């Protein structure tokens, strides 16, 4: 049995994670971390099954010291996610983090800490297996198509732009693609930002609209042809198979892994 704590249980992803953990026979939901309702039980909060006798804490340190948890699933914000991940590692708890926006310096620091403690940590910009395959296929295609643009589309409540998935996709592409500034050398943006963000010469475009969940397409162009690789998540339940996989996998790691694509063959 894997004992789990969840940070951010009332968010849209957090609610799906609560359902996952409570319905998975090999998981046990020990406690949750929330910014309010300290001392209450999750079943007392609107929107949750009244039978959920899971204690709520507003302090992660108190939660960790009060419960013997194996894994912390963090679905909060980049600022809080970094603090939570560091505190979890310092206390021997394995983090599975779905928060994007970590800096390279933060990732390096957390990886060093995970290896010092000899425990696993997974930070996944995207938990959807299909999205991970989209990134891997895009990296394969980038060996043959040098010109590429990334279009990512999310709901209008998303805080970061571009998305962590788009940035991770661009990073994977640049591992196999020679740097190239795309477009006409004398092109001019008549409206600043019209050509999107510049990442090693390729362009990333972000759309934010109500009604969207998480969508990304990577378009490659060459003489006389284009190739488009696209993934769509239509609900947040699509991310839960990846969360389950990460919780099970992190128990056997002794370092930090950034990106689900590094765990899928």
Secondary structure, DSSP 8 states (H G I E B T S, - for coil): -EEEEEE-TTSHHHHHHHHHHHH-TTEEEEEEE-SS-TTSBGGGSTTS-TT---EEES-HHHHHHHS--SEEEE-S-HHHHHHHHHHHHHTT-EEEE------HHHHHHHHHHHHHHT--EEE-S---HHHHHHHHHHHHHHTT--EEEEEEEE-TT--SSS-HHHHHHHHHHHTTS-----S-TT---SSTTTT-EEETTEEEEEEE-TT--EEEEEEEEETTEEEEEEEEE-SGGGGHHHHHHHHHHHTT-SSEEESGGGT--
